[in-house]
Amino acid sequence: MYANGTHGKKIVLFDGVCNLCNGTVVFIIQRDTKDRFRFAALQSDIGIQLTQELGIDTTQIESIILVHQQRYYYKSGAALRIARDLKGAWPLLSVFLIIPPFIRDGIYDIIARNRYRWFGKKESCMIPTPELKSKFL
């Protein structure tokens, strides 16, 4: 199912043309000191393959998606689980997982709906630098 080099890694699927999403990926990489994450744009071949294999309808789920051990999380659930594995104080945010998803995701949805307007959009997916290439599928 997963590409080479992903065994035991958590895969973050993101909107490759969204400036906020690309900035979030860079943010995660900078704080992923234990090398737990790999990344793929939802629009990439591997992103499309993974969402199809997991039965994720990306027309219904407009979100960052975290894939790990045949399970997936999206919206605030994905973001908070990602934060749990970052260096610094970011894992403290996972306490918000106790808040019902409909409340957490309501806030997430407001940001997601406005992300292109507030942060802009690229013409094509981000191309990682040679140093970061190993982090992308």
Number of C-alpha atoms within 10 A of each C-alpha: 10 13 9 7 12 18 10 10 16 19 25 27 28 24 22 22 19 22 19 20 22 19 12 15 19 14 12 19 19 12 15 16 12 10 14 16 24 21 23 23 23 24 17 16 11 19 21 16 15 21 17 12 11 13 9 14 10 14 7 7 11 16 23 22 27 23 21 16 10 10 8 17 18 19 21 24 20 19 21 21 18 24 19 17 20 22 14 10 9 14 15 12 14 17 11 13 14 8 10 9 15 10 10 17 17 13 13 17 15 10 14 20 12 11 16 16 10 12 12 12 18 12 8 10 18 14 10 12 8 7 7 11 12 12 17 17 20
